[in-house]
Amino acid sequence: MSHQQVTLHQPVWLESWLHHRPAATDDSQRLREVLAMAEENVVRETGGPFAAAVYDQLSGERLSAAVNTVVRNCTALAHAETMALGLAQQRLQHFSLDYAGGPEVLLVTSSAPCTMCLGAIAWSGVRRVLFSTTRAEVEAIGFDEGPATPRWRSELKKRGIDVSGPRLRRQGQAVLAAYQAHQGAVYNGPAEGR
């Protein structure tokens, strides 16, 4: 059988959970919303300790939101950031989030981007990125964030993307610690037993 399509799903609880939350109106509220989403993903055991959302900075509207579902979707592509960016692009029916008459897009994410997500951000059309925990904090619980990207902030800045963070670090660190306490899967690198 030939597989010619990739289908990625978010957990069933997410849509209802988002619907029952008040609109986040500033950076702190948006980051708290994303961290609460990541925590919910850990508590419900539906994925990794990561979440992201895309907001229109002009209208304040949340364009998309996603949690990490790498294990459930059986693909390394299902990071929260890539899912949130892809969902926003599909919602707006445009491959780039930066187009004439389009929104001014902010990506809010629970952690600094890994190497894969960094590439997606650079080409997504995002104007600004806001994050909570650092790459080192994510790696401290066992995740491999990819090849080091020491100048990632300046590289994004060259592309017109501002970066803010780390912010609300203690809250972000608590989500990572909860995942470790739940003995959540660390799903990168070679399969166990190799």
C-alpha positions in Angstrom: 0.0 0.0 0.0 1.3 3.4 -1.0 0.9 6.2 1.5 0.6 9.6 -0.2 -1.0 11.7 2.5 0.1 12.9 6.0 -2.8 13.4 8.4 -2.1 15.0 11.8 -4.6 15.2 14.6 -4.9 17.3 17.8 -6.4 15.7 20.9 -10.2 15.8 21.0 -10.3 17.8 24.3 -8.4 20.8 22.8 -11.2 22.4 20.9 -13.6 22.4 23.8 -10.9 23.5 26.2 -10.1 26.5 24.1 -13.7 27.4 23.6 -14.3 27.7 27.3 -11.3 30.0 27.9 -11.6 33.8 27.9 -9.8 35.6 25.1 -6.2 36.3 26.0 -5.5 40.0 25.4 -1.8 40.5 26.1 1.5 38.7 26.0 1.4 37.4 29.6 -2.2 36.1 29.2 -1.3 34.4 25.9 1.8 32.8 27.3 -0.2 31.6 30.4 -2.8 30.1 28.0 -0.2 28.2 26.1 1.5 26.9 29.3 -2.0 25.8 30.6 -2.5 24.0 27.3 0.9 22.2 27.6 0.1 21.3 31.2 -3.3 19.9 30.1 -1.6 17.8 27.5 0.6 16.3 30.2 -2.2 15.7 32.7 -4.4 14.1 30.0 -1.4 12.1 28.7 -2.1 13.1 25.1 1.4 14.3 24.2 4.6 16.0 25.1 4.9 19.0 27.5 4.7 21.6 24.7 2.0 23.9 23.3 1.9 26.8 20.9 -0.7 29.3 19.5 -0.8 31.8 16.7 -2.4 35.2 17.4 -3.1 38.2 15.2 -1.4 41.0 17.0 -3.7 43.6 15.3 -7.1 42.1 16.1 -6.0 40.0 19.1 -7.7 36.9 17.6 -6.3 33.5 18.2 -5.8 32.0 14.8 -4.7 28.5 15.9 -3.5 26.5 18.8 -1.8 23.1 19.1 -0.1 20.8 21.5 2.7 18.4 20.8 1.4 15.1 19.5 4.5 13.4 18.1 3.8 9.9 19.6 0.1 9.9 18.9 0.5 11.0 15.3 3.6 8.7 14.7 5.6 11.6 13.2 8.3 13.9 14.4 6.5 16.6 12.4 3.8 17.0 15.1 5.6 19.5 17.3 3.3 22.1 18.8 4.9 25.0 16.8 4.7 23.3 13.4 1.1 22.2 14.1 0.0 25.7 15.2 1.7 27.3 12.2 0.3 24.8 9.8 -3.2 25.2 11.2 -3.1 29.0 11.0 -1.8 28.8 7.4 -4.6 26.4 6.4 -7.2 28.5 8.2 -6.0 31.7 6.3 -5.6 29.7 3.1 -2.1 31.0 2.5 1.2 29.2 2.7 2.8 32.3 4.4 1.3 34.2 7.3 2.8 37.4 6.0 0.8 38.6 3.0 -0.8 41.8 1.8 -3.9 42.5 3.9 -3.1 39.6 6.2 -2.6 39.5 10.0 0.4 40.6 11.9 1.3 37.2 13.4 2.7 36.3 16.8 3.7 32.8 17.7 3.5 32.0 21.4 5.2 28.8 22.5 5.9 27.0 25.7 9.6 26.6 24.9 12.3 28.1 22.8 12.1 26.4 19.3 14.0 23.3 18.5 16.1 23.2 15.3 13.2 21.8 13.2 10.7 24.4 14.5 13.2 27.2 14.1 13.3 26.5 10.3 9.5 26.4 10.2 9.3 29.7 12.0 11.8 31.4 9.7 9.7 30.5 6.6 6.2 30.8 8.2 5.5 34.5 7.9 5.5 35.1 11.7 6.5 38.6 12.8 7.2 37.8 16.4 7.9 34.8 18.7 7.3 34.7 22.5 8.5 31.7 24.6 8.7 30.5 28.2 11.4 27.9 28.8 14.9 27.7 27.3 16.4 25.0 25.1 18.7 24.0 27.9 15.7 23.4 30.3 14.0 21.2 27.7 17.2 19.2 27.1 17.6 18.8 30.9 14.6 16.5 31.0 16.0 14.4 28.1 14.8 15.9 24.9 17.3 16.3 22.0 16.6 19.8 20.5 18.7 19.2 17.4 22.0 20.8 16.3 22.9 23.9 18.3 21.7 27.2 16.9 23.6 29.8 19.0 22.6 32.8 16.8 19.0 31.8 16.3 17.6 35.1 17.7 19.8 37.3 15.4 19.0 35.1 12.4 15.3 35.5 13.0 15.8 39.3 13.5 17.5 39.5 10.1 14.3 38.0 8.7 12.1 40.6 10.4 11.0 38.3 13.3 11.3 39.7 16.8 11.9 37.3 19.7 10.8 37.7 23.3 11.7 35.3 26.1 12.2 33.4 28.2 9.2 34.7 30.1 7.1 33.0 32.9 10.0 30.6 33.2 8.9 29.1 36.6 5.5 28.2 35.2 7.1 26.7 32.1 9.6 24.8 34.2 6.7 23.4 36.3 5.2 21.9 33.1 8.4 20.2 32.2 8.8 18.9 35.7 5.3 17.5 35.6 6.0 15.7 32.4 9.1 14.2 33.9 7.2 13.2 37.1 4.5 11.5 34.9 7.4 9.7 33.2 6.3 11.0 29.8 8.0 9.5 26.7 11.1 11.3 25.5 10.6 10.6 21.8 13.7 11.6 19.9 16.7 9.9 18.6 17.1 6.2 17.9 14.5 3.7 19.1 15.1 2.1 22.5 17.1 -1.1 22.4 19.2 -0.3 19.4 
